[in-house]
Amino acid sequence: MRTVPLFPLGSVLFPSGPLSLRIFEPRYVDMVSRCLREQIGFVVILLVDGPAVDRASSYAAAIGTEARIVDFNRLEDGLLGIRCLGANRVRVLRSWREPDGLNMGEVIDVPDQEVVEIPEPHSYLVDILRRVYPELAEAYEGVEPRWQEAGWVANRLAEIAPLDAKVRQRLLEQLDPIERLRFIGPLIRMAKTDA
């Protein structure tokens, strides 16, 4: 168990997934400084209801993903821009708000299942991802493709498919990568048919 900053968002971060943020609130500028100084990450958790300023324990999902800052810069509008990559899933056991408004939590790592290869019935999903991946090169800079890993492919599809955040959260919480592929396959087919 460890204590980390929590960053409630209206979106879901997956392991190995990219996340770009514009930071302007003092509590989050301080959080970024602390993460860089101590070489730690922060946990992105989905806001289920309510604004981000509310207590994380009341409004956020229990499973999130630790984000590691890989780059930062000053944006044209003067705000701090950070680029992160998702690390491992975590379960938030307890959360609270610090006096400065920063959400903190006690978390434990949620171990992934063993790496498994894409089963033949789901190989079409790899083909779909390979077709669109070059268009996403900028967002996925520094992410090494692992085309034969079921979990990696399922995570990328969950990120780019036009899915509701609650559906993405359900996929994040599904630890079995084959089950994630089974779940997302029909959703990808429906999205392709609707296009």
N, C-alpha and C positions, 0 to 999 in steps of 0.2 A: 504494500500500500504506500502511496506517495501523495503529496499535496502539490497541486498544479493550478495555474490560472485557468479559468473557464471562459470561453468566448462564445456566448450564445448567438446564433445566426439563424436566418430563415432558410438556410441551405445545408446540405449534408456534404461532409468531406469523407472520401474513401481512402484507405491505405494506398499509397503511391500516387494519389491524385493531387493535381495542382490547385492552389488557392492563392488568389491575389486579393489584397485588401488595401483600402485607403484608410489610414489611421488618423483620427483627429482629436478624439476625446483624451484628455490628460491621463485618465486611468489606463487607457490602452497604450498610449505612448510610453508610460512607465512600465507597463507589462512587457512591451517589446524590448525596452532597454534591459529589463531584468532577464528576459529569456536570452538575449544576446550575451549579456555579461556572464550569466551562470551556465550558458550552453544547455538550456532546457527548452522544452516545447510548451505549448499551451493546448488545451483541449477544445476543439470545436464541437459544440452540441447544438442540436436542432431545437429551435424555439417551437414548441407545440402550439401555444397560444400566448397572447400578450406581447407587449413591447420588450425590447432587449434590456431596458433599464430595470425591469422587474427581477425579482429573485429567481436565480437559475433553478433552485430546487422546486419552485412552484410551476415553472413554465417550460422546462427543457426535458428532452428525452434522457433516459438513463445511460444509453450507449452513445459514445462519441468517438472521435478520432483525434489522436495527438498530432498537432501540426508542428513541423520543424521549419524555422525560418532559414531560407537558403539565399535570400538576397533582399536588400532594402535600398531605397533611394528617395530623394526629395522630389516630389511631383511638381509639375508646372504650376499647380494651384497652391503650392507651398505645403501641402499635406505630406505625411510620411506614407510611402508606398512600400508594402512588403510582399514578397513572393514566398510561398510556403509549399511544402510537400507533406502529404499525409503520411504518418508513420503507422503506428499500431492502433487497433481499436482498444478502447478502455470502457470500463463500467464506472459510473459515478456513484459512489456509495453514500456520500454526504456532501452537501454544498452549503455555502454561506456567502454573505456579502461583507467585504471589508469596509471600513469607514470611508475610504475613498471611492466606493462604489464598485470596485473590481470583484467579480465573482471568483471564488476559489472553491476547490473541491478535493476531497480525498478520492483517489481512483485506484483501480487495479487493472492490470493488463488483461485483455480478453484474448487468449491465444487462438491463432488461426488453426484450422485443420491443416493436415499435411498438404503440400503442393500436389495437385492432381492434374493430369493432362485433360485436354478437351475431349470428351467422348464424341465419337463419330456423329451421332444424331444432332449435335450442337455445333458442328464444324462450320455451318453456314454463318454463324454469328461471328466467327473469326474473319470470314470473308467480308462481311459487312463492316466490321471495325477496320480492317485493312484498307478498305476503300475510302473511308472518311478520315482516317488518322492523319494523312498528309495535310489536310486542311486545318488540323488542330496543332500543327507543329510548334507554333509559338507558345501556346498554353502548356504543352507537354515537354517543353525544353528541359533536358536533364532527366527525363523519365525514360528508362531503357525498356523498349517493348519486350514483353514476354508472351508471345503469341500462343504458345502451347499450354500456358497455365490457365486453368479454368477460373480461378479466383481473380487473376489480373484482368482477364478479358471481361468477366462479369462486372467488375468494378468500373472499368472504362465505359462499358455500355450503359451502366446505371448513371454515370456522370453526364453522358452526352445525349441520352434519349430524352424526349420531352415528357418527363415524368413529374408528378406532384412530389413535393418535398417529403410528404408522409410515406409515399411509396418508396422513395429513395431510402428513407430511414428504415423501412421494413427490410429492404435489401441489405443495408448495412448490418442489421441485427441478425440476418441469416448467415450463420458461420459456415455452413456447408456450401462450398463453391458450386457444386453440381446443382444443388437446389436453387441457388441464385440464378444459374443459367436457365433452369427449367421455368423459373418464375418470369424472368425477363424476356425469354424467347418469344412467347405470344405477344408481349407488349411491343416488342420491336416489330413483329409482323404487322400488328395493328397500326402502328405509327407509319410503317412503310406503305400500307394499303391506303391510309388516310391522306398521304402526301400527294 
